[in-house]
Amino acid sequence: MTSSQSSSEQFGQHLKSVGGSEADADGSAYGVTEEDTVESVVSGLRMKQQEHGNLASEPSILHASAQVLISRRDEKDPAHHAGTSQPGTYQLDIHLGGGHSTRESIPEKDLEAAQIWAQGRIDAEGADFGAIYFPSGGGTAPGTGALECTYDRAVGWYR
């Protein structure tokens, strides 16, 4: 992902990487509302497909399509959805002991630089696990957004 792309373009690339196409988002006939989240759009897309007698797409394609639709909505109204779909805005979840997690913004726009920065923060917290998310659909709580990569001290970074 590059910071010169909009988030909907980045999510469009992700959609293609999981086997979907722009038609999965554009041809869905699902109207995203202000209250919609990625999860509610996934459900709506699944229902629309079944209403038209089609089998529901793979969950990864439905999820990626929903991310595209939500990010397009957010880009059209940035004042109302500030910070939910900005290019290159990564979030770090650090998984601490006892089932607790923290979330913080990563000041790096490039994923590789974000990983380096995030590993420093994970090490500073003495944690063994972390994850980098790209926010989508407004979720700012730990574990929300599109998972970009995960860190395990025993393995390193992986997707």
C-alpha positions in Angstrom: 0.0 0.0 0.0 1.2 3.5 -0.7 0.2 6.7 0.9 -0.6 8.2 -2.5 -3.6 5.9 -2.9 -7.0 6.4 -1.4 -8.1 3.9 1.1 -10.8 2.6 -1.2 -8.1 2.0 -3.9 -6.1 0.1 -1.3 -9.1 -2.0 -0.2 -9.8 -2.5 -4.0 -6.3 -4.1 -4.3 -7.0 -6.2 -1.3 -10.3 -7.3 -2.8 -8.5 -8.5 -5.9 -5.8 -10.2 -3.9 -8.5 -12.4 -2.2 -10.0 -13.4 -5.6 -12.7 -10.7 -5.9 -13.1 -8.0 -8.4 -14.5 -4.4 -8.6 -17.8 -6.0 -9.7 -18.2 -7.6 -6.3 -18.4 -4.2 -4.8 -19.9 -2.1 -7.6 -22.5 -4.6 -8.8 -23.7 -5.4 -5.3 -26.8 -3.1 -5.4 -26.3 -2.6 -1.7 -26.7 1.0 -0.5 -24.3 1.8 2.3 -25.9 4.0 5.0 -24.2 6.3 7.6 -24.8 3.7 10.3 -23.3 0.8 8.4 -20.2 -1.0 9.6 -18.1 -3.5 7.7 -19.9 -6.3 9.5 -23.4 -4.9 8.6 -22.4 -4.4 5.0 -21.1 -8.0 4.8 -24.5 -9.2 6.1 -26.3 -7.0 3.6 -24.2 -8.1 0.7 -24.8 -11.8 1.6 -28.6 -11.1 1.7 -28.6 -9.3 -1.6 -26.8 -12.1 -3.3 -29.2 -14.7 -1.9 -32.3 -12.5 -2.8 -31.1 -12.7 -6.4 -30.7 -16.5 -6.3 -27.0 -16.5 -6.2 -24.7 -18.3 -3.8 -23.0 -16.0 -1.3 -19.4 -15.2 -2.2 -16.5 -16.4 -0.1 -16.4 -14.6 3.3 -13.0 -13.0 2.4 -14.5 -11.5 -0.8 -17.6 -10.3 1.1 -15.4 -8.7 3.8 -13.1 -7.0 1.2 -16.1 -5.8 -0.8 -17.6 -4.3 2.3 -14.3 -2.5 3.1 -14.3 -1.0 -0.3 -17.9 0.3 0.0 -17.4 1.7 3.5 -14.2 3.5 2.6 -15.9 5.0 -0.5 -18.6 6.3 1.8 -16.1 7.7 4.2 -14.1 9.4 1.5 -17.2 11.2 0.2 -17.8 12.7 3.7 -14.4 13.1 5.4 -15.8 15.7 7.9 -18.3 13.2 9.2 -15.9 10.2 9.1 -12.7 11.8 10.0 -9.8 9.4 10.5 -11.8 6.3 9.6 -10.4 5.8 6.1 -7.3 7.9 5.5 -4.5 6.7 3.2 -1.7 5.1 5.1 -3.1 5.5 8.6 -2.2 2.2 10.3 -3.1 1.2 13.9 -1.1 -1.0 16.2 -2.7 -3.4 18.6 -0.3 -4.6 21.3 -1.5 -7.8 23.0 -0.5 -7.6 26.6 -0.8 -10.4 29.3 -4.1 -11.2 30.8 -6.1 -10.7 27.6 -5.6 -7.0 27.5 -4.8 -5.1 24.3 -4.0 -1.5 23.5 -4.3 0.4 20.3 -2.3 3.4 19.1 -1.8 5.2 15.8 1.4 4.5 13.8 3.1 7.6 12.5 4.5 5.8 9.5 2.6 5.7 6.1 4.5 2.8 4.5 3.7 -0.7 5.8 7.4 -1.8 6.1 8.2 1.4 8.1 5.1 0.8 10.2 6.3 -2.7 11.0 9.7 -1.4 12.2 8.1 1.3 14.3 5.5 -1.2 15.7 8.1 -3.8 16.6 9.9 -1.1 18.7 6.7 -0.3 20.6 5.9 -4.0 21.1 9.4 -4.6 22.5 9.1 -1.5 24.7 5.9 -2.9 26.2 7.5 -6.3 26.7 4.7 -8.0 24.7 5.0 -11.1 22.6 2.2 -10.4 20.1 1.0 -7.4 18.1 -1.0 -6.7 15.0 -1.2 -3.8 12.5 -4.7 -2.9 11.2 -5.8 -0.5 8.6 -9.0 1.2 10.0 -12.2 0.7 8.0 -15.8 1.5 8.9 -15.0 3.6 11.9 -13.8 1.0 14.3 -11.1 2.3 16.7 -11.3 -0.4 19.3 -8.5 -3.1 19.3 -9.2 -5.8 16.8 -11.2 -3.7 14.4 -10.3 -2.8 10.8 -8.5 -4.7 8.1 -5.8 -6.9 9.5 -2.6 -6.1 7.6 -0.1 -8.3 9.4 0.6 -9.9 12.8 3.7 -10.1 14.9 4.7 -13.0 17.1 8.0 -12.7 18.8 8.8 -16.4 18.0 8.1 -16.0 14.3 8.4 -12.3 13.4 5.9 -10.5 11.1 3.5 -12.5 8.9 0.3 -12.0 7.0 
